[in-house]
Amino acid sequence: MKVMKNFEAAFVAAAVLATFASYATANESARIATAPVAAHTVTVDAPMQVVVIKGQRLTAAQKAKLGA
């Protein structure tokens, strides 16, 4: 019984430390995340890039020949 109480205390202590650590590093993460955005510029009216793949489907005879 005493062991379970010790595990509970360790879990609560770890949860409290994790909570405070996340608050302590929250501003640092936001500053780091926004820094690289300024290096990239996006053109508003740029056309969307589209990839078109043209090809014919294999017939049953061609599939059989390939062993598929």
WOMO-V831963 format. One record per residue. N is the residue number from 1. PHI is phi in whole degrees, 0 to 359 (NA if undefined). PSI is psi in whole degrees, -180 to 180 (NA if undefined). Layout:
N:PHI:PSI, N:PHI:PSI
//
This chain:
1:NA:-38, 2:293:-33, 3:294:-42, 4:296:-37, 5:293:-36, 6:293:-40, 7:296:-39, 8:296:-42, 9:295:-40, 10:294:-40, 11:295:-45, 12:297:-41, 13:296:-41, 14:294:-39, 15:295:-41, 16:294:-44, 17:296:-40, 18:294:-38, 19:295:-47, 20:292:-35, 21:294:-38, 22:292:-37, 23:290:-36, 24:291:-33, 25:261:3, 26:296:-46, 27:291:-36, 28:295:-42, 29:295:-40, 30:293:-38, 31:292:-41, 32:291:-38, 33:291:-31, 34:272:-15, 35:295:-48, 36:291:-19, 37:297:-34, 38:292:-23, 39:284:-23, 40:257:132, 41:247:140, 42:243:128, 43:279:130, 44:291:-42, 45:263:19, 46:290:137, 47:290:147, 48:288:136, 49:281:130, 50:235:134, 51:255:124, 52:247:125, 53:249:120, 54:251:134, 55:184:165, 56:257:149, 57:285:150, 58:284:143, 59:281:171, 60:297:-36, 61:292:-39, 62:292:-39, 63:296:-42, 64:295:-36, 65:293:-36, 66:283:-17, 67:87:19, 68:273:NA
//
